[in-house]
Amino acid sequence: LEAQRATEARDQAEQAVRYADVAVAVCRTTVEALADKKKSLASLAENVRGAQTELADWALLERALGRDGVQALEIDAAGPEVAALTNELLAACYGPRFSISFETLREKKSARGEYSEAFDVRVFHAGAERAVEALSGGEKVVVGEAIGLAISIFNARKSGIRWETLFRDETAGALDPENAQAYVLMLRRARELGGFHQVVFVSHSPEVWEAADTVRAPLVYTRLAKHEPIDVDVALRAVPRIVGLYGT
């Protein structure tokens, strides 16, 4: 009886050992799997850190190239030069009568003390600021054209390319005779400042034609080809000419 009990105890012990061996094997497998995952986790963590760094770089680049970054710096840098060019062009028309400046920061109405980027035009008449709305129609045209020409000259200088010809298309249409002649003086100064060989533009105004260096053949409108009773002299005066200003 004692021998039988010992045998059963031995069998149970051996079975327990076998179970233990299986459990140890499972644990070893689990440990190895966890070790592999730990290695993989370290690699993933490194990838995450790299992705976060790259994301931060792209976010910085986005801000730098956005409205509050390089664009704002370009506007701030361009403002004084464009204003100076505009004032030189206006001086060619009116002498010291008109000048302008650019305001590149505007205070937010919704948040006092905070500013947003802007490119507002401030016009001065005989040294005193004057509302743009108070300018006459001809003065608005000349001031607006002076700013447009100044931006063109600025871009031409920055491009590093020498542009031979400046083209304008009927930009003097709303000018009275006095402002029309002043406009031609401004175009001559624009040619000099921009280093252009010539300025070619279209105009309806005889005052502009007479101040130009050359006048090309009229652009013929369809109505002139019709068999209608018209006053030829009046009709031809209404047809725009292609006129030019040339350097020496």
Salt bridges, closest charged atoms under 4 A:
GLU2 OE2 - ARG5 NH1 3.73
ASP11 OD1 - ARG10 NH2 3.64
GLU46 OE1 - ARG49 NH2 2.62
GLU81 OE2 - ARG157 NH1 3.53
GLU88 OE1 - ARG189 NH2 2.61
GLU107 OE1 - ARG112 NH1 3.64
GLU114 OE1 - LYS108 NZ 3.97
ASP120 OD1 - ARG106 NH2 2.70
GLU129 OE1 - ARG122 NH2 2.78
GLU139 OE2 - ARG97 NH2 2.60
GLU139 OE1 - ARG130 NH2 3.55
GLU145 OE2 - ARG168 NE 2.62
GLU164 OE2 - ARG162 NH1 2.54
GLU170 OE1 - HIS204 NE2 2.56
GLU192 OE1 - ARG189 NH1 2.89
ASP213 OD1 - ARG188 NH2 2.81
